[in-house]
Amino acid sequence: MSLAVRWTRLLMVVSAAGFTGAAFAIRATMDGPIEQYSGAALSAAIVYTIVIFIWPLISPLPAGSAAIAYCWFIEFAQLTPIPAALSQRSWLARQLLGAQFDLIDVAWYPVGVIPLVAAHWFLRARTRSQTDPTPALTS
């Protein structure tokens, strides 16, 4: 495993912990729509960090697409009784699966992922330009 992959994975663990801390801090100090919307966006951001942790060399767009698709899958699964039943039995299941479907969350998941995709794309392009061995052509 390369050093870059190790650093990427470490950064994703730290990022996920930061997003989790932010979500719980917002939940503890605020109430209402800010709590709800930020929770959806931050949970999607956490999923994005998990995707990058699992596949550190994945491109930003497929990583973002996978994260949003997973969040939407979990949200639409809440239309079935399974997540609610599991959430009643376990705090962790409630955090991971939620308890009830909310169409607004479907719209907020991309809000949590798109800035990370943009940052990932920017950092990846910047890193590649710094390590490109071919000199720039000048006229």
N, C-alpha and C positions, 0 to 999 in steps of 0.2 A: 504494500500500500504506500503510495507516494506521500510526501510531506504535505503537498497541497490538499490531497484528499483528507488527511488527518486534520488539518487546520479548518477545512470547510466543515467537516463533521463537528468539530469542537465549536465553531461559530454557530452552527445550527442548534446545538444543545443550549448554548448561552442565549441565543435569540428566542428559542421556544420558552425557556425559563423567564426571560424578560416579558414576552407576550403574555404568559400565564400570570405573572405577577401583576402586570398592568390590568388584565381582565379582572382579577380578584380585587385589586385596589379600587377599580371603578365600581365594581359590584358592592363593595363595602361602604363606599362614600357617596354614591349617587343612586337615584331611583328614577324609574321611568324610561323614556325612549332612549336616552343616552346609554343607559346600562344595557338595554336590549340590543341596540344597534352595534355598539362597540363590542359586545360579547360575540356577536356573529362574525364581525370583521376580524377580531383577534383570534377567534377559533380557526377561521380560515387561514390566517397567517401562520398559526401553529401547524396546521396541516401542511402548508407549503414548506416549512422548515423540516418536517418529517420526510417529505418527498425528497428534498435535497440531501438530507442525512442518509437516506437509503440509496439514492443514486446521485452522488456528488458531481458527476460529470454531465448530468442531464442539462439540456438547453433550457433557458428561461420559459419559453412559450409552452413546451410540453409539460414542464413542471407546474406551471400555473394552471394549465388545462386539467392536469391530473388532480390538483388540489381542489379546484372548483367542482369538478365532476364528483369527487369523493364527498365533498360537503353537500352537494345537491342530492346525491344518493342517500346519505344519512337523513337529510331533511325530508325527502319524499318517503323514506322508509317509515317515518313517524306517522304516516297516514295508516299504517297497519298497527295492530295492538302490541306488537312485539317490543319495540323500544320502550313504550310506556310501562309494560309489565316488568321489564328488566330494570328500568329506572326506579320503580317502587322498591325494589329489593336491594339496590346498591347505589351509593353516592357516586362511585366511580362510573358506573354505567350511565347515570344521569348526566354526568359531565361529558361523557364521550358520545352518548346517543341522543341526549335531550329527551323530552317527554311528550311534546306535542308539536304538530306541524305549524309553521308560521311562514306564510308567503313572503313577508317582509325580509325574513332571514335569507331567503333565496336571492334577493337583490343585494344584500349586504355582504355576502361571501366574496364576490369579486372585488368589492371595495377593500377588503383586507388583503387580497392577493395581488391585485394589479400594481400597487406601488412596489411590492417586493419583486415582481417580474421586471419592472422598469429598472430598479436598482441592480438586480442580478445581471440584466442585459448590459447596463452601463459598466459595471465592474468587470464583466467578462470581456467586453470590447476594449476597455482600458488595459486590462492585463494582456490581452493578445497584441495590442499595438505596442506595448512596452517590450514584449518578448519576440516580436517579429524580427527575424534576422535580416530580412531584405531591406536595403536602404530605400528611403522615399525617393521617388523620381521627381526631380526638379527640372524646370525648363529654363 
